[in-house]
Amino acid sequence: MAEYGEWNRKGATLSDVTAEKEYGVSQDFIIKGIRAGKLEYREGVIYGNPYLRVLRSQLEQYIAKELGKDYLSGKKNKTELHKINKDISTLEKQLRELKFRKAVIEDKPQSSNRPKRSVAKK
Protein backbone atom coordinates (compact mmCIF):
# COMPACT_ATOMS: atom_id res chain seq x y z
CA MET A 1 0.00 0.00 0.00
CA ALA A 2 1.20 3.49 -0.80
CA GLU A 3 2.23 5.87 1.96
CA TYR A 4 0.08 8.88 2.69
CA GLY A 5 0.73 11.58 0.09
CA GLU A 6 3.04 9.43 -2.02
CA TRP A 7 0.96 9.98 -5.14
CA ASN A 8 1.39 13.74 -4.78
CA ARG A 9 5.15 13.81 -4.17
CA LYS A 10 7.31 15.09 -7.01
CA GLY A 11 9.10 12.26 -8.79
CA ALA A 12 7.24 9.56 -6.86
CA THR A 13 5.15 8.49 -9.85
CA LEU A 14 5.97 7.77 -13.44
CA SER A 15 4.05 6.81 -16.54
CA ASP A 16 4.31 3.49 -18.31
CA VAL A 17 6.18 5.21 -21.15
CA THR A 18 8.71 6.77 -18.77
CA ALA A 19 9.13 3.42 -17.01
CA GLU A 20 9.99 1.87 -20.36
CA LYS A 21 12.61 4.57 -21.03
CA GLU A 22 14.16 4.56 -17.54
CA TYR A 23 13.94 0.88 -16.60
CA GLY A 24 13.48 -0.92 -19.91
CA VAL A 25 10.23 -2.59 -18.85
CA SER A 26 7.26 -2.94 -21.17
CA GLN A 27 3.67 -1.94 -20.56
CA ASP A 28 2.83 -5.67 -20.44
CA PHE A 29 5.32 -6.11 -17.58
CA ILE A 30 3.61 -3.28 -15.67
CA ILE A 31 0.13 -4.70 -16.34
CA LYS A 32 1.32 -8.10 -15.12
CA GLY A 33 2.46 -6.43 -11.87
CA ILE A 34 -0.86 -4.64 -11.53
CA ARG A 35 -2.83 -7.86 -12.01
CA ALA A 36 -0.60 -9.63 -9.48
CA GLY A 37 -1.43 -6.90 -6.96
CA LYS A 38 2.19 -5.74 -6.67
CA LEU A 39 1.67 -2.32 -8.27
CA GLU A 40 -0.88 0.37 -7.57
CA TYR A 41 -1.80 2.48 -10.56
CA ARG A 42 -3.89 5.36 -11.73
CA GLU A 43 -5.14 5.96 -15.22
CA GLY A 44 -4.51 9.23 -16.96
CA VAL A 45 -5.21 10.83 -20.31
CA ILE A 46 -3.22 13.56 -22.00
CA TYR A 47 -4.29 14.98 -25.36
CA GLY A 48 -6.63 12.02 -25.74
CA ASN A 49 -3.88 9.43 -25.20
CA PRO A 50 -4.37 7.10 -22.23
CA TYR A 51 -1.47 6.11 -19.98
CA LEU A 52 -0.84 4.37 -16.67
CA ARG A 53 0.80 6.06 -13.67
CA VAL A 54 2.55 3.85 -11.16
CA LEU A 55 4.50 4.52 -8.01
CA ARG A 56 8.24 4.53 -8.62
CA SER A 57 9.05 2.83 -5.30
CA GLN A 58 6.66 -0.05 -5.96
CA LEU A 59 7.86 -0.43 -9.54
CA GLU A 60 11.49 -0.59 -8.40
CA GLN A 61 10.63 -3.25 -5.82
CA TYR A 62 8.72 -5.25 -8.43
CA ILE A 63 11.56 -4.99 -10.97
CA ALA A 64 14.11 -6.06 -8.34
CA LYS A 65 11.97 -9.09 -7.46
CA GLU A 66 11.17 -10.14 -11.03
CA LEU A 67 14.34 -9.19 -12.92
CA GLY A 68 16.93 -8.98 -10.15
CA LYS A 69 18.64 -6.24 -8.19
CA ASP A 70 21.59 -6.18 -10.59
CA TYR A 71 19.26 -5.40 -13.49
CA LEU A 72 17.62 -2.60 -11.53
CA SER A 73 20.87 -1.01 -10.35
CA GLY A 74 22.34 -1.29 -13.86
CA LYS A 75 19.36 0.50 -15.40
CA LYS A 76 19.33 3.19 -12.70
CA ASN A 77 23.06 3.80 -13.19
CA LYS A 78 22.65 3.97 -16.96
CA THR A 79 19.78 6.46 -16.63
CA GLU A 80 21.76 8.64 -14.21
CA LEU A 81 24.83 8.52 -16.44
CA HIS A 82 22.72 9.62 -19.42
CA LYS A 83 21.36 12.55 -17.40
CA ILE A 84 24.86 13.56 -16.26
CA ASN A 85 26.22 13.43 -19.82
CA LYS A 86 23.29 15.54 -21.01
CA ASP A 87 23.95 18.12 -18.27
CA ILE A 88 27.67 18.22 -19.16
CA SER A 89 26.82 18.74 -22.83
CA THR A 90 24.45 21.59 -21.98
CA LEU A 91 27.03 23.27 -19.74
CA GLU A 92 29.76 22.92 -22.39
CA LYS A 93 27.46 24.56 -24.94
CA GLN A 94 26.74 27.43 -22.55
CA LEU A 95 30.47 27.82 -21.86
CA ARG A 96 31.26 28.02 -25.60
CA GLU A 97 28.56 30.68 -26.04
CA LEU A 98 29.89 32.71 -23.11
CA LYS A 99 33.48 32.50 -24.37
CA PHE A 100 32.34 33.66 -27.80
CA ARG A 101 30.43 36.56 -26.26
CA LYS A 102 33.48 37.46 -24.14
CA ALA A 103 35.70 37.48 -27.23
CA VAL A 104 33.26 39.74 -29.07
CA ILE A 105 33.16 42.19 -26.17
CA GLU A 106 36.96 42.21 -25.75
CA ASP A 107 37.53 42.81 -29.49
CA LYS A 108 35.30 45.89 -29.59
CA PRO A 109 37.25 49.15 -29.60
CA GLN A 110 36.84 51.06 -26.38
CA SER A 111 34.69 54.13 -26.82
CA SER A 112 36.14 57.40 -25.67
CA ASN A 113 33.11 58.48 -23.70
CA ARG A 114 35.11 58.78 -20.50
CA PRO A 115 35.72 62.27 -19.28
CA LYS A 116 39.36 63.26 -19.53
CA ARG A 117 41.21 63.94 -16.34
CA SER A 118 42.39 67.42 -15.88
CA VAL A 119 45.90 67.69 -14.64
CA ALA A 120 46.41 70.44 -12.13
CA LYS A 121 49.18 72.82 -13.15
CA LYS A 122 51.54 73.97 -10.49
Backbone bond lengths (Angstrom), bond angles and torsions (degrees), N, CA, C in turn:
res aa  C-N    CA-C-N  psi(-1)  N-CA   C-N-CA  omega(-1)  CA-C   N-CA-C  phi
1 M - - - 1.441 - - 1.526 109.66 -
2 A 1.302 115.65 143.30 1.466 120.75 -178.79 1.523 110.98 -73.79
3 E 1.334 114.93 147.93 1.455 119.99 176.22 1.525 109.15 -70.94
4 Y 1.334 115.12 160.53 1.448 119.98 178.45 1.530 110.06 -61.42
5 G 1.315 117.07 127.40 1.453 122.48 177.47 1.519 115.29 80.28
6 E 1.306 117.70 2.62 1.467 119.74 -176.41 1.531 111.80 -65.56
7 W 1.316 116.72 -33.01 1.459 119.89 -179.90 1.525 111.45 -68.06
8 N 1.314 117.34 -23.13 1.469 121.01 -176.65 1.523 113.67 -95.35
9 R 1.317 117.58 -10.78 1.459 121.24 -177.78 1.533 110.97 -73.00
10 K 1.319 115.60 139.57 1.456 120.28 -179.78 1.529 110.44 -65.40
11 G 1.315 116.01 129.45 1.455 121.41 178.17 1.517 114.70 81.89
12 A 1.337 117.44 -1.34 1.463 120.27 -177.37 1.521 112.01 -82.04
13 T 1.324 117.30 -19.49 1.460 120.44 179.30 1.519 109.36 -119.54
14 L 1.313 115.15 159.35 1.446 120.35 173.99 1.516 109.14 -150.93
15 S 1.305 116.22 155.37 1.460 120.83 -179.63 1.521 109.72 -82.82
16 D 1.321 114.72 167.35 1.461 119.29 178.60 1.529 110.70 -63.67
17 V 1.324 117.46 -33.25 1.463 121.04 179.34 1.533 110.51 -69.03
18 T 1.326 116.50 -43.11 1.460 120.62 177.98 1.524 110.76 -65.40
19 A 1.328 116.72 -38.20 1.467 120.73 177.75 1.523 110.49 -61.35
20 E 1.328 115.96 -37.68 1.462 119.37 178.60 1.528 110.44 -66.24
21 K 1.340 116.84 -40.14 1.465 120.31 -179.77 1.525 111.78 -70.36
22 E 1.337 117.35 -43.74 1.462 120.70 -174.72 1.522 113.37 -80.44
23 Y 1.325 116.89 -38.23 1.467 120.24 -172.51 1.524 113.88 -115.39
24 G 1.310 117.45 -7.21 1.457 120.27 178.81 1.511 114.24 70.44
25 V 1.336 117.33 26.77 1.466 120.58 178.30 1.524 109.00 -105.38
26 S 1.315 116.01 145.97 1.457 120.94 -177.76 1.523 111.20 -86.04
27 Q 1.315 115.11 167.78 1.458 120.39 176.27 1.529 109.76 -63.71
28 D 1.323 117.43 -34.61 1.472 121.11 177.97 1.530 110.86 -62.57
29 F 1.328 116.97 -38.78 1.465 121.57 177.80 1.524 109.87 -62.03
30 I 1.338 116.66 -43.02 1.460 121.55 179.26 1.527 110.66 -65.69
31 I 1.318 116.98 -44.02 1.472 120.87 179.17 1.524 110.57 -63.20
32 K 1.320 117.00 -37.62 1.464 120.85 176.65 1.538 110.14 -61.09
33 G 1.339 116.76 -41.61 1.461 121.33 177.51 1.516 112.42 -66.33
34 I 1.322 116.35 -36.93 1.468 120.79 177.86 1.521 110.07 -65.40
35 R 1.325 116.16 -46.43 1.477 120.25 -179.35 1.517 112.08 -66.07
36 A 1.330 116.94 -29.68 1.464 120.81 177.86 1.530 111.37 -78.38
37 G 1.322 117.16 -8.64 1.459 121.15 179.94 1.519 113.78 82.57
38 K 1.321 117.37 13.90 1.466 121.66 -178.73 1.527 112.19 -89.25
39 L 1.336 117.16 -22.15 1.459 121.46 -176.98 1.518 110.77 -124.19
40 E 1.324 115.64 132.73 1.454 120.30 169.97 1.521 106.85 -89.26
41 Y 1.306 116.96 149.86 1.452 119.68 -178.58 1.516 110.47 -146.37
42 R 1.301 113.99 163.18 1.452 122.91 171.33 1.511 107.00 -135.76
43 E 1.313 114.84 145.20 1.452 119.70 178.81 1.518 109.27 -92.32
44 G 1.297 115.98 145.55 1.449 121.23 177.62 1.513 110.12 -141.07
45 V 1.321 115.13 161.52 1.458 120.97 177.84 1.518 107.38 -137.90
46 I 1.323 116.33 131.05 1.456 120.64 175.20 1.526 108.05 -132.37
47 Y 1.313 115.31 125.40 1.465 122.35 -176.21 1.523 111.59 51.63
48 G 1.322 116.56 37.47 1.457 121.55 177.62 1.515 115.04 81.21
49 N 1.328 117.54 2.24 1.468 121.18 -179.37 1.530 109.52 -104.20
50 P 1.318 117.43 119.50 1.470 119.70 -179.83 1.528 111.77 -76.10
51 Y 1.322 115.41 150.17 1.465 121.23 176.02 1.519 108.76 -151.02
52 L 1.324 116.16 165.27 1.458 122.82 177.16 1.517 108.76 -108.29
53 R 1.333 116.52 137.84 1.467 122.21 172.80 1.512 107.35 -109.53
54 V 1.309 116.27 131.27 1.463 121.01 177.58 1.516 109.04 -127.97
55 L 1.305 115.43 160.68 1.460 120.48 178.01 1.524 109.41 -79.77
56 R 1.317 115.35 129.68 1.461 121.12 -177.80 1.530 111.94 -58.98
57 S 1.329 117.16 -42.65 1.469 120.25 -177.20 1.529 110.92 -63.35
58 Q 1.334 116.46 -43.06 1.464 119.45 179.25 1.518 111.17 -67.62
59 L 1.336 116.53 -39.81 1.464 119.77 179.57 1.525 110.53 -63.48
60 E 1.337 117.00 -41.80 1.462 119.62 179.09 1.524 111.48 -63.99
61 Q 1.325 117.06 -39.92 1.463 120.16 177.11 1.525 110.70 -64.06
62 Y 1.320 116.70 -42.17 1.463 121.36 -179.55 1.534 111.02 -65.97
63 I 1.329 116.97 -42.11 1.469 120.76 178.12 1.524 110.12 -63.56
64 A 1.337 117.07 -43.47 1.465 120.81 179.97 1.527 110.58 -61.30
65 K 1.337 116.73 -38.75 1.464 120.31 -179.39 1.525 111.54 -72.12
66 E 1.325 116.73 -43.36 1.465 120.44 -174.72 1.535 113.37 -82.59
67 L 1.326 116.87 -40.52 1.464 120.16 -173.49 1.522 113.76 -110.33
68 G 1.315 116.69 -11.21 1.462 120.41 177.55 1.523 112.63 104.55
69 K 1.314 114.30 150.49 1.472 120.23 -179.25 1.521 111.28 -68.32
70 D 1.330 117.34 -33.27 1.467 120.14 178.95 1.529 110.89 -63.56
71 Y 1.330 116.05 -40.93 1.465 120.53 178.17 1.521 109.80 -61.06
72 L 1.331 115.79 -47.33 1.457 121.06 -178.23 1.528 111.44 -62.13
73 S 1.324 117.18 -49.06 1.470 119.55 -178.37 1.527 110.77 -65.42
74 G 1.326 117.26 -36.49 1.468 120.51 177.25 1.516 111.95 -62.34
75 K 1.329 116.77 -43.66 1.464 120.90 179.58 1.526 111.17 -67.92
76 K 1.339 116.85 -40.90 1.465 119.84 179.30 1.524 110.46 -64.20
77 N 1.337 116.50 -41.76 1.464 120.35 178.44 1.526 111.46 -63.96
78 K 1.324 115.81 -41.61 1.462 120.40 179.77 1.523 110.75 -64.13
79 T 1.328 116.97 -41.48 1.461 121.39 178.97 1.520 110.85 -64.95
80 E 1.337 116.95 -43.54 1.462 120.79 179.38 1.526 111.03 -65.29
81 L 1.321 116.54 -40.96 1.463 120.96 178.71 1.529 110.73 -62.10
82 H 1.328 116.63 -41.05 1.463 121.17 177.75 1.526 110.53 -61.51
83 K 1.329 116.85 -42.81 1.462 121.40 179.18 1.530 110.80 -64.41
84 I 1.330 116.86 -42.85 1.462 121.48 179.45 1.529 110.57 -62.82
85 N 1.334 117.01 -45.61 1.462 120.64 179.01 1.527 111.30 -62.00
86 K 1.318 116.46 -37.65 1.465 121.06 178.22 1.524 110.21 -65.27
87 D 1.336 116.89 -43.27 1.464 121.38 178.55 1.530 110.69 -63.51
88 I 1.325 117.43 -42.33 1.469 121.59 178.61 1.523 109.72 -61.38
89 S 1.322 116.68 -44.68 1.460 120.94 179.79 1.524 111.29 -60.93
90 T 1.324 116.87 -42.74 1.462 121.44 178.89 1.524 110.71 -63.40
91 L 1.330 116.55 -44.58 1.467 120.38 179.87 1.526 111.81 -65.44
92 E 1.335 117.55 -38.84 1.461 120.74 178.01 1.523 110.53 -63.73
93 K 1.328 116.67 -39.24 1.468 120.67 178.38 1.530 109.85 -64.61
94 Q 1.329 117.25 -44.02 1.461 120.58 178.10 1.530 111.05 -62.33
95 L 1.330 116.57 -40.25 1.464 121.06 179.15 1.526 110.73 -63.12
96 R 1.327 118.02 -43.87 1.468 121.27 177.54 1.531 110.72 -59.72
97 E 1.338 116.00 -43.44 1.465 119.67 -179.98 1.528 111.01 -64.17
98 L 1.324 117.08 -41.17 1.462 120.48 179.48 1.530 111.70 -66.93
99 K 1.326 116.76 -40.16 1.467 119.98 178.11 1.521 110.61 -64.35
100 F 1.327 116.68 -39.36 1.462 120.68 177.61 1.521 109.88 -63.51
101 R 1.312 116.82 -45.59 1.467 121.58 179.79 1.536 110.57 -62.28
102 K 1.328 116.19 -40.69 1.468 121.16 177.67 1.521 110.63 -61.00
103 A 1.334 116.23 -44.53 1.464 120.77 -179.59 1.525 110.48 -63.09
104 V 1.314 117.41 -40.01 1.461 120.88 179.04 1.518 110.17 -63.32
105 I 1.316 116.85 -44.06 1.465 120.96 -178.83 1.529 110.77 -66.72
106 E 1.331 117.61 -41.37 1.460 120.91 -179.19 1.520 112.01 -68.82
107 D 1.325 118.91 -29.55 1.462 121.97 -178.54 1.523 113.04 -80.51
108 K 1.320 118.01 -14.83 1.461 120.38 179.83 1.528 108.92 -69.76
109 P 1.349 116.39 138.11 1.462 117.81 176.71 1.530 109.41 -68.27
110 Q 1.310 114.66 142.43 1.453 119.75 -179.12 1.519 108.88 -72.06
111 S 1.300 116.66 131.75 1.460 120.15 178.66 1.526 108.83 -77.48
112 S 1.300 115.07 149.56 1.458 119.51 -178.07 1.522 110.05 -98.33
113 N 1.319 115.86 52.69 1.455 120.68 178.98 1.519 111.67 -89.98
114 R 1.315 116.93 -4.14 1.458 119.91 179.87 1.520 109.50 -72.66
115 P 1.308 115.76 140.99 1.462 117.25 175.14 1.523 109.43 -70.87
116 K 1.314 114.77 141.33 1.468 119.81 -179.44 1.517 109.01 -78.27
117 R 1.317 114.06 143.01 1.459 119.55 177.81 1.538 109.40 -76.19
118 S 1.273 112.50 138.09 1.462 115.22 175.21 1.532 107.96 -95.10
119 V 1.270 114.78 133.35 1.444 120.99 -179.14 1.523 107.18 -94.96
120 A 1.299 114.71 125.53 1.467 119.10 -179.35 1.513 109.81 -73.73
121 K 1.321 115.52 128.95 1.477 120.23 179.50 1.511 108.77 -89.21
122 K 1.290 114.77 139.35 1.465 119.88 -179.33 1.476 111.68 -107.65
